[in-house]
């Protein structure tokens, strides 16, 4: 949490000839919170000292209070007479924007203050009428409110400004300002996945159909579209994909007929990956192939286990059977199980 301090000194002279002075302080709060959907936590500012009593009769300070710029942000609660403690907390309407999907969520922050006469929580806008010189400002967002951010991503709160005031009128920017900026790096690690739209799951059976070329050799190719969800709204800086599966003595991928293993019972296969905006690249077994996200390469997709559509990265997987002479291979069905895994550099 970082603070920037602007000091304003106010002196009051009352009809009773008693006098006091206050110093007022601007406070800037900049928070970056790292959470996973499996372990959401609350946020609390701790006590914020927005002003202090410097001289004179502190008992005459009865009017300190806090206001937002509009009641739509911090609803005001009044009582007859205009001052005197009102116990409770002020709901503060804040909004978080997920940076990639542009989805916007309304959350409720809560604020309260205390005073020298009343240690219990009091609403923000009410002038206390007693002991205001020792008051502190408190802000927090409960766990239940953060749970409204229901999918992974980079969530940024609209800047919140709370004015520190004294008396029945308040300058437009207050005697001081408390400014709050919160970013939430929210991950959903339990639902990070490689999704295959054509199958509706993370697994697929691909039947590569062979055709005869002009020279009598057989060849085949199939393309499989996948979508890679990093559990972070595709806000990751980079990700890498790795293929593993059966290989021959040259470490090239192969399809095999049922055992026993024989060289004439293997058909070499080439696997290529095509990241958004990139030409297909040939992959080797066990090697990782990185892709740096640019913020404009994701698509909206509904994924299993996630209640709302999320942003994932579309990738084409191209499976190619290299030309071979039919009579040089055993007759039968050739199979292979290949596993694609990914890793993401979240933040």
N, C-alpha and C positions, 0 to 999 in steps of 0.2 A: 504494500500500500504506500503510495507516495503523497506528500503534502506540499502544497504551495501556500504560503502565508502572506496575506495582505492585512496590515494592521490599521484599523480605524479607531481613533480615540474620541469618545463622546462624553461630554460633561453636562450634567443636569443641575440646575439651581431651582429648588422648590420654594414655594411660598413660606414654608416653615423655616427657611434659611439653612436647611440641611442640604448637602450636595454630595454627589458621587460621580465617579468617572468609570467608563467601561472601555476595554479594548476589544475589538471585533476582528475575527480571523477568517479569511477565506481558506477553505479546505478542499483539495482535489484528491479524490479517491480513484485510483486506477487499478482494477483487479483483473487478473486472468486466472480463471478457475479450470482445473483439469478434473473431469469426472467421467465415469462410465455409467451407462444406463442401469447396470447391475448394482451400483453403489452410489446413488444420488445422495448428496449432503446439502445442508443449509449453508447460507452465507450470513455472517454478522460483521458489522463494521467495528464493533467495540465502541467504547465511549468517545465521542467527538467533542472536543472543547472548542466551541465556536466563538466564545467570548470569555472575558474575565473581568472581575471587579478590581479596580486599581486604587481607588481612594474614596474617602468620604463615608457616609453612612450607608452601608450595604443593605440595611433593612428597608431602605426606600426603593430598592429595585424590584418593582412588582410587575413589569410589563413585557419582559422578554418573551418572544414566541417565534414560531417558524412557519413560513408560508411557501407553497409552490407558486408558480406563475398563474395557474388557473385551478379552479375547483375540480375540473375534470381530471386533474392529476392527483391532487391531494384534497379530497372532500373536506370542507370546513364544518365543524360542529361548534355551535355557539350556545351560550347560556345567558340568562338575564343578567344585566349589569356589565357584561363585556369582559369580566375577568374573574379569576378564581379557578382553582384546580378542577379539571374534568379528567377523571381517571379513564385509562384505556389506551388504545393505540390508533394511529391514523393509517388507514389503508392508502397506499400510494400505487397508482396505476403505471406500470412500466411495460415496455414492449421490446421483445427480442426478435431480431431478424437473422435467419440462417443465411449465410453469405452466398452459398452456391445455388440453392433451390429458390431463394427469395421468399420462403415461407415465413410468415410473421405470427408471433404468439404473444398473447396478453398474459402477464403475470401480475400478481399483487405483492408488492414489497410492503413492509410495515415499518412505521416510524413512531418513536415516542421520545419524551424527554422526562427528566426528573428535576427536582429542586431541593434546596436545603431544608425546606419544611416538609416536603413530600417525596420520599424515596421511591414510592410506587410509580409505575408507568403512567404518564399523562399524555393526552393528545397534543399534537404539535402546535395548532393554531391558537390555543387558548392562553391568554396572559395569566400567569399563575397567581398573582396577588400576594405571594409570600415566598421569600427565599429564592427568588429567581437568580440571584448572583452566583449560585453554585451549580446551576443546571448543566446537564450534558445531553447531547443529542445521540440517539441510537437508531440504527437502521438494520433491517435484516430481511432476507428472503427465505421462507421455510422450505424444507425439503419437498413438501407436497406441491409447492408452486413450481419448483424446478422440474418436477416430474411431468409438467405440461409440455416440456421440451421432449417430445416423445420419439425422436429419432436422432441419430448421430449427425454431427456437423459442427461448424463454427458459428456459434450464436453470439450476436453482439447486441447489447442493450442500447436503446436510444438514450442519449445523454440526459441525466436527471439533474436539475438544479433546485436547491432548496434555499430560500432566503432567510437570513437571520434578521429579525425585526425587534423593535422596542417602541412601545406606544401604540396608540390607536391607528396611526398611519404608518406606512412603510414605504421607503424609496423603491423605485421599480426594481433595482438590483439588490435591494436590501442593504443593511449595514455591512453584511458579509454574505458570501455565497458558499454553500457546500455543493460541490459538483461531483457526481458519481458516474463512472464509466465501468462497465463490467463486460468481460468477454468470457464465454464458456466454451472450452474445447471439450465437446461431449462425444464420447465414443460409444459404440455398440458392438463390442468385441465378440459377444456371444452370437451375433447375427451376421458377422462378416462372412461373405460367401462368394463362390463362383456360381452364377446362375445360368442355366441353359434354357432359354425361352421355349425352344422347340420341344423339350421334354417336360418342362414345368418343374424340374428338379435340378440338382447339382450333378446328376449322372445322365448319360445318354448312350444309347446303342446306335452306332453308325454303321450302315451297310454300304461299303464302297463297291459300286457297280463297275465291273471291268468292261472295256470295249476293245475291239481289235483295231489296231492301227493299219496304215497302208502297207507296212512291211510284215504284217502278220503277228507282231508282238502285241501283248495285252498291256493295257494301262488303265488307270482309274483315279478319280479325284472327287472328294467331297469337302464342302465347307460347312463349318459349324459355328454359328454365332453364339457368343457367350457375353455375359455382363458381369464385371468384377465390382463387388461392393466392399469397400474398405471399412465399413462401420463408422465412417466419419464424413458422410455426405459427399464423398469424392473431393474432399478438401486436402487430402494428403499431398505432400510435396512430390512424392514419387512412389512407384510400386514396381515390383519385379515378379515375373512369372517363371516357373520352372516345370519342365516336363520330365517325368520318369516313366520307364516301361521296359519291355524286352528289347535287347539289342544283340547284334551279331558281333563277330570278332573285331570288326572295324568300329565298334561303338555306334553303329547306325541303327535306328529303330527298325524293327522287323515285325511282321505277322508270321505266326507259326501254325503248322498243322499239328494235330494231336501227336504227343510223344509216341515213339522215341524221336529225339531230336536228330535231324539230318539236314545237311546243307541244302539238299534239294527239297526240303520241307519248309524253307524260309523264303519269304518275299520281303525285300527291303521296302521301307516306307519313309517318306519325307514328311516332317511336320513343320509348318510355317505359322508364325504369328503375325497378324496385321493389326498394329495399334492405330487409333484414330489419326488420320492424316499422314500415315507412314506406309511405305511399301512393305510387303510381307518379308519377313526375315526367317531364314532357316534355323531351327533350333537343334541343339545337341542334348542328349540325355544328361540330366543332372546339372546343366548350366542355367544360370539365372539371366533373364533379359529384362533390363530396366526400362521404365517409361516415366518421363517427367510430366506431371499433369499441368495443364495450362489454364484451367478454370473454365474452358469452353468446350470440353470434349465429353461431357457426361450427358446421360439421358435419364429420363424419369422411368422408373420400372417398379412394378409391384413384386415383391419378393416373398417367398414363404417365411412365415414366422414373424413378419413385420406388419404392423397394423396400418401403416401409411406408406404410400409410394416414396421411394428414395432415389437418390442420384447414384448411378453406377456407370462404370466405364465400359463401352462396347468394344469387344475384341473379336476378330475373326480368326478361327483356327482352321487351317487348310491341311487336309490329309491327302497325300498323293502317293500312289503306287507307281514306282518307276517302271518303265517298259521292261518286260521280260518275255522269254520264249516259253510258250505254254508247255511244250514237250520236255522242257528241262526241269519242270517242277512236278511234284507228286499231285495227283488229283485229290481233291477234298476241300474242306472248309478251313480257312486260315483265320486265326483270331489273335487278338492282343488286347491287354488291358493297360491303359495309359492313365497316369495320374498327373493332374495339373494343380500345382499349389502356388500361392502368391504371398508376398510379404509387402507391407506398406510402411512408408516412412511418414507417420501421421503428422507430427508437429514438433 
